[in-house]
């Protein structure tokens, strides 16, 4: 069983049981999977994939991963969003031809 399937098993709840999925629930599920070694060291946990797994927004996942990061269980790599370069002021070019 791959780590994602194992985490899915952790996230799955019986149909008759409605769970209010919160940051704490996501945190606890991932925490338990790491501590129980169901998630191997170095396993990538993308916000989008974990969010889809728990059927929650990336905001909830981000909070859970941040808490796990503070505990030293996961490392969060910050990537900057691409941006366009800042426009530079244009230099005025003087004509090299004599006026006249």
C-alpha positions in Angstrom: 0.0 0.0 0.0 1.5 3.4 -1.0 1.6 6.3 1.5 -1.3 8.1 -0.1 -3.6 5.0 0.1 -2.6 4.6 3.7 -3.4 8.2 4.5 -6.7 7.8 2.6 -7.6 4.8 4.8 -6.8 7.0 7.9 -9.0 9.8 6.5 -11.9 7.5 5.5 -14.9 7.5 7.9 -18.0 5.3 7.8 -20.8 6.6 5.7 -23.2 6.9 8.6 -20.6 9.0 10.6 -20.4 12.6 9.7 -17.0 14.1 10.7 -16.4 17.8 10.9 -13.0 17.9 9.3 -10.9 20.5 10.9 -7.3 21.5 11.0 -7.0 19.5 14.2 -8.4 16.4 12.5 -6.1 16.7 9.5 -3.2 17.3 11.8 -3.9 14.3 14.0 -4.4 12.0 11.0 -1.1 13.0 9.4 0.7 13.0 12.8 -0.5 9.5 13.5 0.5 8.3 10.0 4.0 9.7 10.5 4.5 8.4 14.1 3.2 5.0 13.1 5.5 5.0 10.1 2.7 4.7 7.7 4.2 7.7 5.9 7.8 7.2 5.0 10.3 9.9 5.6 10.6 12.3 2.6 7.0 11.6 1.5 5.7 14.7 -0.4 2.5 16.1 1.1 1.1 18.6 -1.4 -1.6 20.9 0.0 -3.8 20.2 -3.0 -3.5 16.4 -2.7 -4.1 16.3 1.0 -7.0 18.7 0.6 -8.6 16.5 -2.0 -8.0 13.5 0.2 -9.9 15.0 3.1 -12.2 17.0 0.9 -11.2 20.3 2.5 -9.7 23.6 1.3 -5.9 24.1 1.1 -6.2 26.6 3.9 -7.1 23.9 6.4 -4.3 21.7 5.1 -1.9 24.6 5.3 -2.7 25.1 9.0 -2.3 21.4 9.8 1.1 21.2 7.9 2.3 24.4 9.6 1.5 22.9 13.1 3.3 19.7 12.1 6.2 21.8 10.9 6.4 23.5 14.4 6.5 20.1 15.9 9.4 19.1 13.7 7.5 16.3 11.9 7.4 17.8 8.5 9.4 20.4 6.7 7.5 23.1 4.8 9.3 24.5 1.7 8.3 28.0 0.9 8.2 28.8 -2.8 7.7 32.2 -4.1 5.0 32.7 -6.7 6.4 33.9 -10.0 6.1 37.6 -10.7 6.8 39.8 -13.6 9.9 42.0 -13.4 9.6 45.5 -12.1 9.6 48.0 -14.9 12.7 50.2 -15.1 12.4 53.9 -15.9 13.2 54.6 -19.5 16.3 56.6 -20.2 15.9 59.5 -22.5 18.1 59.2 -25.5 19.5 62.4 -26.8 19.9 62.7 -30.5 23.6 62.8 -31.5 22.7 64.9 -34.5 23.3 68.6 -34.2 20.2 70.7 -34.0 19.3 72.7 -36.9 
